């Protein structure tokens, strides 16, 4: 029962994450984030209609779904951070939210004139705490991946125009209610999780760095890819530098930071270098990460790369030459008399072969 939600290990295959993806990307290195994400879907899908996760930064701590009406803890240390009473209340809260979000999703579908198909309502709530003690609340709603102010629970009026001042005001009232009621509780749990789950939540894993070179697809140059993988936390700085001085941006393609199956991350940064530039400069991929005391540097020099290829070609040609020479000598020996030294070597080899055969038969 292991599938990926943004690459994190959960019980089901990738679910619509909508706002969750944006929130995780926006978190900075000096900020810890605690969120609860509730997702309700309708239509024919292969995942539960209702799914909830509790996350610390990018680590899923607990989950709940409509196929299993009990919250599932993903780490043993959570038992120390969360009391049995709190677990029971969380179960009841998640169960009640499923019905609430079903009603909200139905209201939104009517508002946007959607009667069929797969549609999603998601609410993400939580808090952020900076290293300097500054805290913020998180309260976001989304319908089919689009951010929108909250649905008015009093009148079941949906937001047809997210910019409408009236609905913005309603959203702020609901958000203020959440701030007053839940922010202190959220920050309390955030600090508890940091205390009991430090080895999980604040771990540091060193990146592995490799260079790959191939011919450029749209030019006569080369594409040099710096592949950085296996690192945690997510934030990493990958830079291409020329002659150990000039930081390069032009001609550089930057890939997304992607999750690995083990909870670490990977990223690629590709540099395109013309044949002329390859002859004049050296290029280095520099990687900086929280797990490192010093930057990792991997240097690529076109001349050395070309030399390696030339050496391999020379070795192959030498092998072919030796093989042809051997065949010629063998044919000459076959056609004429045998050289005494050659005969001696051949006899020695036959004796050795006979001896091996004899020993083999005896061993049987």
N, C-alpha and C positions, 0 to 999 in steps of 0.2 A: 504493500500500500504506500508506495513512495512515488510521488510525482512532483512537478516543479511549479511553484508560484513565484514568478520572478526569479526562478533559480533556487528558491529556498525549499527545503524538504517539508512537504505537507502530505495530506492524505489523498489528494486528487490532482488531476492534471491541471494545466494552467487555467486559472480562472480570470475573468475580467477584473483587472486591478484599478483601472481608471485613475482616480485621484491618488491612490496609494503610490503609484509609480512616480508621479510628480513630486509628492511629498518626500519620498525617500531620496530622490535626486537632489532636492533642494537643501537637504540637511548638510551642515558644514562640520568640519573636523572637530571644532570646539563646542559642539552642541549635541546633547543627548535628547532623543525623541521617544516618547511613549504614546502609542496610538492604538485605538480599537477600530477595526474596519468591518462594517456590516454590509453585506452584499445580498440583494434579493433579485432573482431573475424570474422571468416567465417565458413560456414557449418550450420547445423541445430542445433540451440540452443534455449533455452527458455528465454533468456535475450536479450536486445538490442545489435545490432551488434557493436555499438560504445558507450562507456561509459567513462565519465571523472569525476573525483572527486578532489576537493581541500581539503587538510587536514592540520590541525595544530596538530602536534604530532599524537595522535590516534583519533582525533575528526574530523569527516567529517563536513566541513563548507558549502560546496556547491557542487552541482552535475549537470551533463549535460548528456543527452543520445539522441540517434538518434530517439527515439519515441516522445521526447519532445525537440524542438529546442531552448528552452529558459533555461538558467542556473537557478537552483532552490536554493534559499538561505535557509539554515536550521536553522538560528538564526536571530532574529530581530535586534540584535546589529550590524550585518554586514552592515546594511544600513548606519550606522555612519562611518564605517571603509572604505567602498567602495562607490565611487561616482556613479551616474547614468551613466555617460559617460564610466567609467571603466566597469560597468556591460555590457553595449552594446558592448564594444570592446571585452570583454571576450566571449560573445555569438558568435560574428563573428569569433574570433580566434578558438573557439571550433568547429564551423561549418567547417572552412577551414581545421582544423586538421583531421577531419574524412576522407576527400578525400585524404589527404596526406598519412595517415596511411593505407588506403585501398591499395594505390599503393605500399607502402613498404611491406605490408603483401603479396601481390601478387608476388612481386619480391622474397621474402624469400621462398615462397612456390615453386617457380620455381627452386631456387637455391638448395633446399633440396629435390627436386623431389617429392613434395607433390601436388597431383592434387585434392584429395578429403579429406573429413573428417573435423573435427573441429580443427582450428588452430588459434593462437593468437599472435598478436604483441602488446607489451606494452612499453610505454616510461614513465619514472618517472623523473621529473625535479623539482628542488627546491633548498633550502638552509638550512643550520644549523647555529645556533648561540649559542655559549657556554656562561655560566654565566660570564666568564672573558673577553668576547668581541670577542673571536676568531670565525671566520666565515668560512664556507666551502660551496662549491657548490655541488649539487646532479644532476647527469645526467647519466641515465642508460637506456639501451635498452634490451629487452628480446623477444625471439621467442619461443613459446611453453614452457615457463618457464625457458629457458636457457639464461643466461646472455651473451651478445655479444656486440662487438663494433658497432658503429652506421653504418647504411647503407649509402653508398656514394650516396647522392642525385644527384650528377652531372652525374654519369654514370650508376646509378641504378645497381651497382655491389653489390652483397650480400656477406656476410662473410661466406665462407665455412669453413675457419679455423680461429678461434678466436685468435689464437696465431700468426698469420701472422704479421710480423713487419710493412708491408705496410698498412694494414688495421688498425693496432693499431695507426699508425701515423695519418691516416685520422680521426679516432675517436677523437684523441687529438685536432686536428684542429677544429672540430665541437664543441667539448666541450669548447675549449677556446673562440670560438665565443659566445657561450651561456653565459659563465662567464662574458665576457666583456659587453654584451648587457643587461642581465637580473638579475645578482646577486644583484646589488644595489636596483633594483625595488623589488626583492623578500624579501630582508632584511627590506625594508621600510614597506611592507605589514605585515611582521612578527611582527614588533614592533607596528604597528597599531592594529593588532588583539590582541596582548597582552594587549594593553591599553583599548580597548573597550570590550573585551570578557574575562576579567580576571576571573570573577565569574564562567565562563564555563570552560576555559582552564586551570586554576590553582586551581581548586577546590580540596578539600581533603575529602575523605570519609573513615571512620574507617572500618577496617575489622571485621568480625564476625568469631569466632574460635570455632570449635567443634571437639571432638574426637570420633572416631568410632572404635570398636574392633570386630574382628572376628577371627576364627581359621585359622591358616596359611594353605595354600593349599598344600604346598610341605614339611611341617615339622610338628612336634608336638607342635610348639610354637603358638604365637598369632601375628596377624597383626594389628597394631595400626595406624590408619590414622588420621592425623591432617588436617582437611578441613578448609581452610581459604577462605572466600568469601565476596563479596560486597565491595571491596576496590577500591580506585582510588587515585592517579595514579597507573600505572601498576606495577612499581617496588616494590617488597616486598622481605623480607628476612625471610624465615621459616627454623627453625633449631630444630633438636631433640638433647636434652642434657640429659646425664646420671648423676644422683646424683648432678645436678646443677653445674657440673664441666666439664665433658668431652663432647665435641661436637662430635656427631656421624655421620659418613659417610658410614661405612661398614654396610650392612644390611638395607640401607635406599633407598627406591625408590622415585624418584622425578618426579612428573607429570608436564606437560606443564602449563604455565599460560594461562588460557582460558577466553574468554569474556563472560559476562552475557548479557541478553537482555536489561538491563537498562544502559549499558555503563560502568559498573564496571567489576571487574575481580574476578577469583577464581583460586585456586591452591590446590593440595593435595600432602602431603608428608607422606609416609607410612614406618613405622618401624617394622621390624620382630624381635621378641624377643623369645628366647628359654625358656622352663619351668624353667631351672636352673637359667638363668639370671633374670627372673621375681621375683624369691624368694629373690635375693640379692640386687636388685637396684630399684631406682625410676626413672621414665622417664618423661621429661617435653618438651612440644612443645613451643618454643619461637617464637614470631612473631614481627618483626620490620617493621614499615611503616612510610611514611612521615606524615601521619595523627595522629600519636601517640606521646605523650610526653614521655611515658615509654612503654617498650615492654609488649605485652600481653603474659602471661604464663598460659598454661593449663597442669596440672600434671596428669599423669596416673600412678597409683600404682597397680600392679597386685594383691597384697594381698587384697586391698580394693575392687577391682573389683570382686575377687573370693568371698569375704565376702558378697558382695551384692547379689550374686547368691545364696549363702548358706542361707542367711536370707530369700530370696524369697521362697526357697525350704521348709524351716522350716514353714513358714507361710501357705503354701499350705497344708503341712502334718497336721498342727494343725486344719485347716478348715475341712479337710477330717475327722479327729478324732471326732470333735464336731458334724459333720453331722451324722456320724455313731452312736454316742452315743444318739443323739436325736431320730433317727429312732428306736433304741432298746427300749428306754423309751416309745415311742409312742405305739409300738407293745405290750409292757407289760401292759400298761394301757388299751389297747383295749381288751386284753385277760382276765384280772382280774378286781377287783374293782378299783374304782378311788380314788386316794388320795384326801383328803379334800381340800388341798391347790390347787391341780391341777384343781379340780372341780370348785373352786372359781375363779381361773384365767380364766378357759374356759367360765364360766357363764358371767364373766366381759367382756370378749372378745365378746360374743354373744350379750350382751346388747349394747356394743359399736357399733357392726356391725348393729344391728337393728336401733340404733339411727341415724347412718350415712345414712342408707337406707331411713329412715323417712325424714330426712332433704333433701336428694337428691330429693325425690318425691315432697316435698313442694317447693323446688327451681325451679322445672320444671314449 
